[in-house]
Amino acid sequence: MKYVELVIANNSDKTDRYYTYGCRCDEIAVGQKVYVPFNRGNRLKEAYVFEVRDELAEEIKGLKYVESMDENIRLSEEAVKTCIWMRKRYACRYIDGINCFTPAGTSSKTGKKRNPFKDAEGEQQNIRELTGEQKAAIDRISKCIRGAEHNIFLLHGITGSGKTEIYMQAISLSIQSGKTAIMLVPEISLTPQIIARFIGRFGTGAIAVLHSKLSEGERYDEWVRVRSGNVKIVIGARSAVFAPLENIGVIILDEEHEATYKSDMTPKYDTVEIAVMRVKSQKEKGLVILGSATPSVVSYSRAEEGIYEKIEIKNRYNAMALPAVEISDMRSEIKDGNKSVFSRLLYRRMQENLSAGSRVILFLNRRGYSTFINCRECGYVMKCPGCGITLTYHKSSGSAQCHYCGYKEELPEICPECGSRYIRFFGAGTEKVEEEAKSLFPGYETGRLDLDTVKRKGELEKALSDFRTQKTRILIGTQLVAKGLDFENVGLVGIISADTTLNIPDFRSAERAFQLMTQAAGRAGRGDIPGKVVIQTYTPGHYSVLAAASNDYKGFYEREAALRKLMKYPPYSDLIQVVFTAEKEEDAVKGAEAAYAEIKKKISEEEHVNIFLPQGLPYFKQKGARYRILIKSSKGKRNTYVEALTEIRKNISGCVMGIDINPYSFL
C-alpha cells in the first residue's frame, strides 16, 4: 500500500492544493497520471502524483483510493519540480503548469504515426571552416557540456556571424555526451527553415517538432515519441520548452529578444526562466544559450552583472562588411511634395539594385493597406465595437478589420457620425506598399509576406521559395521578413517607416524599434555582394535610429539602460499587471477596487507609490469589461507581491482576476 499526494485536474483556485489518496499499486511514481473519485459525487477525475509515501502521519477518515493509472502519460520528477516552481513564480495553479507539460489529444485510432514532417527534406550542409570567434565560442560551450556544468550564455553575434552553426555544434556535443537538446525559434513560421537545416545535419529519426500549429493528434504523437526516449532533439516555438525530454544538455533560444518568448496566455511564463529552471532541476545540470544580434536590455544587463556569461561575435562569417545604412528624412520629402511611401533616395537605390540583378526586401511593421480610417470633417476614427482598437483598412477585401479580435466591416461611403463624404484612409500598410511597388517597378515580380498572405498551409514556404529562386525580386513584409531569413544576393533593404514601432505606447518602444531596424538591415549583404539599407523616418535624430544606422548596440544599450534606471523600468524593477474581466462593467470595477484596497493592506507603506489606481482597458469581445491595476515592483519585492495577489485572488468574486509579471502588452 502506498499513499500519494495528488493535484486534481480542476481549473479552480479553491481546489488548487494537494489531496491525499491511497494506492494499492506499489509501482506508483511521482509524475504519474491517475484517475480518482473526487468530491461528494465521486466522479472520476484526472490527477497527477506529486508525492509518494509509505505511510500516513495520521489516519484519514474516509480515505479514497486511486482507481486506475494512465500508462502513456507521466511527468518526470524535474517536470514536477518545475510545475511547483511555476505556481509560485507566476501566480498560476498547479494544473496550469501540468497542462504545459502534457499533450492534448489521444492516440491514433488507426494506429499510424501522425508525423507532420514526414515529407520534409534536409537542406544540404556546406560546412566551411569556422572563424576564430566561432571556435572560441564552441570551445567555451563544449567545456560546460562535457563537464555537466550549468551556465547561461548570452551569445551576442552580429547578423550573419554564424550563430546557427554554433547552435548545431553545441547540440551535436550534447548528443555525443549522451544528452538531449531543445532548439527554440521565436516564430512558428521559422520552423520549416530550421527543420530543413537540422534534418540535413542530424537526419529525421532523432528530431521531433512541437508547436501550437500542429493538430492535437500530431502534437500527441510527437509528445509520445519524445517521451519514449527515441528523440534527441526537439525543435519548436515557445511551448517546445516543455518537451518531455530527460537529461537535457542544452536549451537554445534563437533571437532571444523576441516578445513571443513571453506567454500571453495562462500561465503567463517567461520561456528563458522556464529553460533555466528545467536544466537546473536535473541531476546532471545543463546549459541555456540565448542568441541574438540585438539582445534584450534585460538580458544584456544580466550579462553585465555576471548573471549570464557573454560571448561576443563581432564579425560576419564571410568577412563581408555590414551593409551601408542611409537615413531618409521623410519630413523633407513631404515639404518637397513627395506623397509616395517611397522616398526619392529609396526609389533610386531600388532602381540601381534591381537593374544590377539583386533582390530587394521592403520592411514595414504594419499589415493592411492603411493604418486607420478617419473623417476629415468631424475627426471620427473607425474603431472596433468590441475592442475599442482602431480598425485597419484592407483594400483587397474592401473592408476595415480589427487585428486583435478579427472583427470586420465594409468601408462606409459616408461618416457614421456626421454624414460627411470626406471619410478616407490614412497611413500605409504592407498592402499599400505592395501596390505602389508594382506601379513603380512593373517589370519585376513583387511578393508580400505577412499574416494576411500566409494563412493557409504551404503559403509561407511558397513565398520564401519564390524569393530564394529569384522568381520574386521585391519582397515586402512585416517582422516575418526581419527574423532569421538567410538569403544571398539581397542587395537592398528598405525600412519604410521606423516611426511605426517608435510610437507604440510601451516603455520598450525604442528598444523594439532598434531591434527591428537592425534585424531587418541584417538581411542585406549576406552573399558575395555588399548590401545597402535605407531607413525612412520622421525622427532621424532619435537615438534608436542613429544607433541602428551605425550598428552601435552598446551605444543604444547604455542610453536606454540609463533611461530605464531613471524611470525604474525593467530590469531595474518588475512590472506586474493585474487584469479583472467580467461580463458587467460594475463587477470588473468592484473586483479591481477590492483588490487594490487589499494589496495596499498587505504591502509595506513605502511601496504604495508603486501601486497605480485601477483603469479601464479595451475588451476583446463584443460584450464585457476589463479593468487593470499596474504595479511597479521594486527589485526584490516581486515575490511579496505575487504571494499577496495569489491570496487576494481566492476571495475575488464576480470577475476573473489574471496576474501577468513583466508583460509585453499593456492593452
N, C-alpha and C positions, 0 to 999 in steps of 0.2 A: 504494500500500500504506500502510495506517495501522496503528498499534499502540494497543491500548486496555487500560486498567486496569479490570477488571470486579469487581463484587460479585456473588457467586453466591447465588441464592435458596435458601439452605440454613439451617435452624434449628439451627446448631451453633456453639459458641464456637470450635471447632477450625478452622472454615473462614471465620471472620469476619475476612477480610482481603482485600486486592486480589490478583487473578490477572491475569497478562499474557497477552493473546491477540493474534494477528494478525487484520487485517480487510482484505479485498480491495475493500471498498466505500469510496470516498473520502468519501461523504456521511454517514458515521457521525458522530454528535454526542453530546456529554455528555448523559446522561439517557435515552438510547435503550435500550429493552428488546430484548434479543437472546437467541438460543438457541445454546449452545455445548456441545461434547463435554467431559465433566468426569470426573475421577478415572480409575482404571485401566480401568474398563469402558467409558469414553467415552459414557456415557448422556447424552442431550441434557438440558440443564438451562437454566432461565430465568436470566438475568443482566442486570445494568444497568451501563451505561458511566459511570464516574466520572471518567476522564481519557482524552484522545486525544493521541497523539504521532505525529510524522512519522518518528521513528527510535528505535532502542533504544540505550541506553547501552552494552550489551554483548550479544553473541549469546546466545540461549536455545536450548539443545539440546532438540529435540523440541517446538518451539513449536506450539501448537494454534491453530486458526482459527475465527472466528465463522461459524456455519453459516447463520443467517438472522436477519432483524430483524422485530419486530412493529411495523407501521406505525401502529397505533392508540394504542399506549402509549408515551409519552415524558415524562420528568420535565423540568421547567425547570431551568436552572442554579441558580436560587435554591432550588428544592426539594432539589437535590443538596447544596448547602451546608448546608441545614437538617438533612438526614439525618446529615451528618458531625458537625455540632454536637450533635445529639441523642445520638449514640453516646457522646460524651464527657460530656455533661451528665447523662444518665440511666442510664449504665452499661448501655445496651442494645446490640444488634447493628445493623450497617448495615441488614440486611434488615428489622428491626423498624421502622425509620424509613421505609424504602421502602414497606412494606405500608400505612402510614398515608396515603401519597400516591397509591397505585394502587388501582383498583377490583377487587373480586371479580366473578365472573360473566363472561359473554361477550356478544357482540352477539346481537340477537334473530334467531331462525331465520326468523321471518315477515317480517322487515324493517320492522315497525311500531315507532314510538316509544312506548316504555313510560313514559308520563307519569303519575305518581301523583296529580298535582294538576290534571289537565286540566279537571275539572269545578268547580274551586274558584272561588268568587265573590268579587269585591272588596268591601271594606267602604267605604261612602260616606264621603268625607273632608269633614268640616266644619272647614276650616282657619280658625280665628279669628285675630285679631291677637295677635302674640307679646307676651309680657311683656318688660319691660326686662331681666330676668335671662336670659331665653331669647335675646334679641337679642345681649346681651353675650357669651354662651357661643358662639353661632353665629359671631359676628364673629371671635372668637379662633381658633376651629377653622378657619374659612374662610381666614384668613391663612396658616395652616400648609399647608392642602391646595393652595392656589394657588401657594405658593412651594416645593412639594415638600420641605417641612421636616419632618424626623422629630420626633415628640413622643409622649409618653404622657400622656393626660389622665385624671384621676380626676374624673368628673362626679358630685359628691355632691349629689343633689337629693332633697328630702323626698318621700314618697309623694304622688302626684297633682300633681307640679310640672311635668309635661310633658316628661319626658326623651325619650319616644319621638319626639316632634316634632323634637327636636334631632338624634336619630339619623337621621331621614329627611332632614332638611335637609343634614346632613353627607354622607350618601350621594348626594344629588342634586348637591351641589357636586363630589363626586368624579367622578361620571359626566360632568358638564359639562366637567371638566378632562381628559377622555379616559381616566379611570382606572376601576377596578373597586372593589367593596366586598364585605365579608363581614359578615353580621349574625348574631350568635350569641345563643341563649337557653339558660338552664340546663336546661330540661326539654323533651323531645320533645313532651310534651303541650301546650306553649305554642305550638308552631309553627303550628297551624291559625289561631290568633288573629292572630299576627304576619303570616302569609302573606296573610290577608284584607286587612289594612291596607296591606301593601306592594303587592298587586295593585291595590287601589283607587287608589294613588298612582302606581305605575310601570307598570302593565299586566302581562300574563302573559309576554310574549316575552322580557323582559330578566331574568327571575328563574328560578333553579334552587333545588332543595331537596335537601339532603344530610343524612341521619341514619341511625342504625343500624336503625330500624324499617322502612325500605324493604326490598323484596325485593332479592336480589342483582342481578336483571335491571334493576330500576328504578334502583338505585344506579349500575350500569354505564352505563346510557343517560344519566342525569343527568351523570355524570362526563364522558362523551364530549361532551355539549352544552356543558359548561363549558370543556373543553379546546379545543373548536373556536373559541372566541373570540366566540361569539354571545351569551353570557350576561354581564351586567354586575353582577348582584347574586346572591350565594349566601346562603341562609338555612338555618340548621340548629342542631343542638345541638353539643356539644363537637367531634366528629370533622370538622365542616364547616370548621374552621380550616385543614385540609389541602386545601381545594378547589384544583384546578389552574388558578386564575386567575393572570394575569400583570399587572404594573403595578397592584398593589393600592394604592388611595389611602387606604382606611381599613378597619380591622377593629374592630368594636364588640362588646363583651361586656356584655350587659344582665344585671343582678343579678350583678355580678362576684364577689360574696362567696360565691356558692353552691359547696358542696363538689363538685358534679357537674362542675365545670370541671377537676378533678384526676382524671386517669385512674387507675383501679384495676386495669387490665389492661396487660400488656406491649405497648409501652413505657409506663411509668408517668409520663407527661408532665404538665406544668402548662400549660394552654391559654394563659394570659396570656404565659408565656415563649415559647411557640411563635409566638404572634401577633407579639410584639415582634421575634423573630428574623427572621420572614418579611419584615416591612416594612423592616427594616434591611438585609437581604441583597440588596434590589433595587437596580438602577441609580438609579432615582428613589425616594427614601425615602417612606414612608407613615406614617400615624397609627394609634395604638391609642387607643380610647376605652373606659374602664372605668366603667360606670354603676351606681349603687346609692344607695338611701336609707340603707343601713346598710353602708358599705364594710368589708371585712375589716380586722382590726387590722394585718395585714401591708401592705396597700395604703395605708391611711391613714398608716402610719409612713413609707412611701416618699414620700408626698406631703409630709409634714412635713420630710423630709430634702432635698427638692428633686429627688428622682429622678423623680417624677411631677409634672405641673403640675395643681394643684387648681382646679376650677371648682365653685363652690357655688351652689345654688338653694335659697333658704330659705323661699320662699312657694309655695303651691299655685297652679295655673294659674287656677282660677276665683275666687281670693281667698277661698275658703271656709276657715274656721279648721279646724285639725286636730281630730279627734274628742276629746271629753271622756273621760278614762280614769278608771275607778274600780277599786279593788283590793278583792277579796273574800277575807277570811281564812278559809280552809276549816277551820282548827283550831277556830274559834268555831262553825262550822256543826255539826261533829261533837259538840262539847260540848253544843250545844242540841238534839241529837237528830235533825238533818237528815242522813239517809243517802243522799240523792239525789246524782246527779252535778251537779245544778244548785243553786247557792247561792240563797238567797231573793232576793238582790239581782238576780242574773241572770234569775231567773224573772219578777220584776216588770218588768224592762226589756224582756224578750221580750214580755210581755203588752201593754205600752204601745206598742211599735213595730208589732207585728202588728195591733193594733186601729186604729192610725193608717194602715195600708196600706203600711208599709215592709217591707223584706225583712231577714232575719237570717242571718248566717253564724256558724257554730259551729266553732271550730278546735281540733283535738286531734291532736298528732303521734304518734298510735298507732292503727293499724287493728285490726280484730278486735273481739270482744265484751269480752274481759277480757285483762289483761296476763299472768297466769300461773295455773297450776293447782296447788293446794297441799293437802296433808293436814294438818288441824288436830291430828290425833292424834300423828303422828311427825315432822312437818315436811317430809316428802318433797315435792319440786317436780318436776313433769314436765319433762324435757329431751329435746332431740333426740339420739337414739343416735349419730348421725354427727357432729354439730357440738358437742354439749355446751351448746347455747344453749337458754334457757328457751322452752318451747312456748307459743303464744298460743291461747286458746280462741275459736273461731268458732261462734257459736250457729246461724247459718243452715245450716251443714253438719253441726253436731253433732260437730265434730272439733277436735283440737288440732293446730296447724300450726307448722312452723318457717319463719320469714320470711327465712332465709338460703338453705337448700337446697331448700325446698319439701316436706320430709318431712311426712306427715300420718298421724294415727291417731285412732281413735274415743276419745271420753272414757270412761275406765273408771268402773264403778259402785263399785268398791272400790279402796282404795290398793294398788298393786302391791307396796309394801314391807311394810306391816303388816296389810293386810286390812281396815282401818277403812273405814266408810262415810262418814266425815267428810272426804271429798275434794271441794273446792269451788274455784271460780274467783274470783280477786280482781282489783281494779283495773278500769279502764274503758277500752275502745277505742271507735272511731267507731261500731261496730255497736250497742254498748250505749247510747251517747248518742242514736243514731237511735231506738232502741226507746223510751227514756224521753221523747224529744221528741214522738213520735207519741202517747204515752199522755197527756202533759200538755197538748198542743195539737192535739187530734184534728180540729179544723176547718180546719187549714192543711196543705197538701201539703208533705211533707218529702222531701229528696233527700240522697244520700250520694255523696261524691266522694273515692275513694281507690283504691289499686291493685287492690282486690278488685272494685270496681264498674265499672272502665273497662278490662277486659282485652281485650274484643273491639272491633274497628274500629267507629267511629261512636258508641260509648257515651259517650265524653268530650264530643263535640260535642252530643249529645242532652241530657246533664246540664246543660251550660252554656246551651244554648238554652232549656231549661225554666226555668232561673233568670232568664235575660235577659227572657223574656216573662212572668215572674211566675206561671207555672204552678206552679213550686216557690217557696214562700215562706220555707222554712227550709232552708239548705244546710249540711250537716255534712261536714267533710273534714279530711284531713291537710294536709301542706305544699302539696299541689296547689292549695288554695284561697288560700294565702298568697302565691303567686307570680304577679304580673303580671295578675291578673284585674281588669278595669276595668268595674265596673257602677255605674250611678247608682241612687239610691233604696235603698241599703243603709244602714239607719238604725242597725244594731247589729251589732257583732262580739263574740262571747263566746269568750274563750280559756279552755277548760275546765280545763286544768292546765298552768301554767307550769313545774311541777317535773319533768314528764316529760323535758324536754330538759336541765334543770339538773343532773339526777342521772346522766347518762351518764358512763362512765369515760373522759373525754377532757379534756385541758387547755383545749380550746376550748369546753367546755360552756356557760360563762357567755356567751361571745360568740354561740354558736349560739342560745341561749335569747333573748337580747336581739334578735337579728336576726329570729327567727321571730315574737316578740311584736310588734315594731314593724311588720314587713311585714304581718302579719295585721290589726293595728289599722288600717293604712293602706287597707284595703278599704272602710272606712266613711266616709260623708260626702263622696263624690266627686261628687254631683249638687248639687241646689239645697237639700237639707235637711241640717242639721248631723248629724254622726254621734256615736255613743256606743260605748264599749268597756268591757267588764267583764273583768278579769283575775282568775281564780281561782287561788289558790296557798296552799301550806302554809308558804311562806317569804316573807311580804310585805315583810320588811326587806332582802331581798337586793338588792345594788346594781344588778344587771341588771334586776330587776323595777321598781325605782324609776326607773331611767333610761328604760326603755321607756314607763312610765306618763307621764313628763314629756317624752317625745321628746327626751331630752338625749343625743345621740350623743357630743358632745365630752366630757361628764362621764363617760360609760361608758368611752370610749376611754382617757382619762387614768388611770382606776382600773385598767382591765385591762392597759394597757401597763406600768404600774408593777409589777404582779404578775408579768407575763411577764419583765420585766427582772430582777427579783429571783430568779426561778426559772430564768432562762436558757432560756426557751422562745422559739420563733419569734415575732417577727422578730429576736430577739437571739441566735439560734443556728439551726442546721439539724438537724432530726431525720432520721436515716437508719434505716430498718427493713430488716433482712436476714432473710429467711424461708427455712427449709430444709424441703423437703417430700419425704416418702418413703413407700413402702408399709409399711416396717417402722420401728418407733419407734427401734430401735438405730441405723439408718442416718441418720435425721434428727439424732439426738443426736450421733453421730460426726462428721457434717458440720459441725454448729454448733460443736462443741468445737474441731475442727481449724481452722475459720475464725477463731474467737475468738483462738486462740493466734497465728495468723499476722498478724491485724490488729495485735495488741499489738507484734509484732516490727517491723512496717512504720511504725508511728505513734510520734511522739515521746512520751517518758515522761510529760510533763505533761498529755497528752491521755488517758492511760489511765483516769483517773477518770470520763471521759465514755463509756466503753465498758462496757455493762452485761452481766452474765452471761447465757448462753442460758437461755430459759424456754419451757415448752410453751404451745401455743396450741390452741384448738378447731380441729377439722378438718372441712371441709365435704363430706366424703364418708363412706360407710359404713365404709371401712377406710382406714388410713394414719395418718400423724402429721405435725405441723408444730411446728417449734421456731424461735425467733427471737432475734436479737441486736439490741438497740436502742442506737443511738449518738446522743449529743447533741453534735454537732459545733460547736466554737467558730466564730465568724464568721471567714471567710477560709480555713477548713481543709477546707471541703466537697470541693473538687476533689482534695485529697490523699487523703481517704478513698475517694472514688469510684474513683480510679486504683488504689489498693491493693486494693479489693474486686473490681474487674474482673480483676486479675491472679490473685487468690485463687480466683475462680470457675472459672478454667480448670483448676485442679488438684483441685477437689472432685468426688468420685465417689460413687455410691450414692444420691444425692439431688439434687433440683433446688434451686438457690440463686437466690432472687429479691431484687432490690435496689429499694427504694422510698424516694425522697427526699421528705421532708415529707409523709407520708401523711395522709389524712383518716380512716382507720380503723386501729385498733390491734388488731383481732380477727384 
